[in-house]
């Protein structure tokens, strides 16, 4: 995965009111932390950050150009990964971002999406149990996704996490026994009809009113 450069600003105001002002200015409140350093409060460009996540996913390695950065940050830049994105539950805009400092050559544990490729054998149904798996890999080598081939897979085929092909230098962090994909026999039309018998389903016949004792 390639690095993406963003120009960010330090934040000196905090609290809900300051966060609202930051968002009204077209920026996202963020915190950069990690490697034992004090957390740094930043403002990310909202449109640029959203585009990075849309095009590269949450595992994009960000090269942050920090205005007024501390002298220890060479040329005012930091490498970071997106740790958490908080989205407004109703209005669907990004409210806050947590970023994690990483060093070049450092290994990180991340969730990587799984993409199925190919077509299973005729007469089967494919069920994907895991959409992502965790891998440990150098930050600069995080894959965009991992491909799992189901080409020609027959009913009864199971692919576990241990069977997912990883790039060189990466190791599996997910339990290797976790089921990723199961290929099952598709039910026949006759068996489906037998399972779904709608005759009288949910219908309760009216009971005749009891005759009064006087009649």
C-alpha positions, 0 to 999 in steps of 0.5 A: 500500500502506498503512502498518502501525504496530508497537510494537517494543523495542530489544535490548541482548543479542546472541548465540544465547542472547539470541535464544532468550530474545527468541523465548521472550518472543513477540518476533522478533530484528530489525536495522534498518539503512540510510541510513548509520546504525549498525544498530539491534537491535530486538525485533518482536512475533511475532504482530503481525508475522506477521499484517502479513506474512500480510495485506500481504506483505513489501512492507508499509511499517512505521511502527515505534514504537521505545521509547527511540528516539534523539531524531533519530527524530521522535516515536520512529518509523521507516519501514521495509521488510522486507528479509529474513525468516529462517524455521526450516527445520523448525519454520516460525517466524520466526527473524530479520528484517532491516529497511531504513530508508526516507524518505517520498518515497524510491524503493525497488526491490522485488519485486511479485507478478504476478496473472493475470486473465481466461481465455485462449482455448479450447484453450490452456495458460497458462504463467507464467514470472515470479511477480514483477517488480522495480519502482522506486517510492516506498515509500508507493506500492508496489502489493500486486500487478500484474495481467496480463490474459490474457482471450481470449489466443490460442495464441502470445501472449507477454507480456514484462515490458515489457508489464506495466502499472505504476502511475503513478510506478513504473518497471520494474527487471526486464529488459524482455525477460523472459518473464512469460506464454506462451500455448501450444496445448493438446496434443490427446488423440491427440498425448498418446496418441502421446507416451505409448506404454506398451506394454512400457515398462520391461519386460525379458523374462527371458532363457533360462538358458544350457544347461550344456555337459554337457547 
